[in-house]
Amino acid sequence: MKYVIIGAGSRGSIYGSWAHKNGVEIAAVADIRPDRLADAGAKWNVPESRQFTDVRDLFALGKIADAAIIATMDRDHFGHVMAALDCGYDILLEKPISPDPRECIAIEEKANALGRKITVCHVLRYTNFFTSLKSILDSGELGKVVAIKHAENIGNFHMAHSFVRGNWRNDKLSSPIIMQKSCHDLDILLWLTGSHCTRVAAFGSLSYFKESNAPAGSTDRCVTCPVAEGCRYEGRKAYLPGLGGWPTDVVCLEQTEEALMEALKTGPYGRCVYRCDNNVCDHMSVIMEFENGVTATFSLTAQTSACHRSIHIMCEDGEIEADDGQRQIVVRRHVSSQSDSFQERIVNVRTNGSGHGGGDAGIMEDFSASLTAGTGDSRSSITKSVESHLMACAIEEARLTGKVITLEAYRNSLK
């Protein structure tokens, strides 16, 4: 089995390293950063002749592997995917498919027309946590789902790193945060309800990470800021404790204190979080209605201490409360009166230790197995994944316009 890797940054590195470790040959790698390209080539034993800073040179070779892993920036996905399909590759595609809903649909249509597989990296579908939730609901023990409350607690430090200083800070450069961060969650809600979304409404804004909230006397760089000691977002506090792992490995390739300090002096991750060019929301609340009558609320917020997802699923005969940070699912049966003792059980969920609660390894195992078998549809195929992206686009339109958006009308407007 051979793969080509297009984009050797954080996500591409995770998928490529899993493949290399599990006996897959990395036939070529492309990345716009020469330092990252050389590092990936060395790790995966890719000869220099098959390392490309311009992906067009890779595509010019035609099909040289069984599949392509595409983990480039959001707005590059469309061009890279369409070229990879023309070469004849099956594809593992980092989410989002594209920030443009028409491009999402075009990718799906072309893949299906050519008979090519695209697996979208909705890694939550591959975690034991969400798989366990799905199994409980599908068993019917609690009756039909009536309503869901779901929350993505981003974590204030994760928000500052990825969505204030980082690559996904500005929707003109990447995607709105509901697409970039939370198409995962919209996909999970579609999966758990087993239904299509019909209407959405949304509210949210960027309210904290902006210049009006900057501490008095602060400057645009942490290393020169006279009030840095009192700021929890100061670069050394944020990144020194994580040397050798995420998110510090995103800030600088060489994981030493000297290299980190140089990156904080000159790079994007040393900027004041109150003086960046970010514009994506730091909190949102969404209301959804599904075809089968289920209603759901979803909230994302930066102002949490930890990064975790929590969900409360209310069914006809019971309820589920779960938290993936605690890896615990509480299943509770309804009782006749408040005097009765609740009948409940606790499910403690195991993980394989890989990122996203085991989802990173899970999706790679599924993708590789589907290629080896040559048949079957992945759990997060392109056709299963497009709807969550259209939902995200409709939700952003609802937020910006203040209107309730009907998904059927929104999809028709794209034609």
Disulfide bonds with the S-S distance in Angstrom:
none
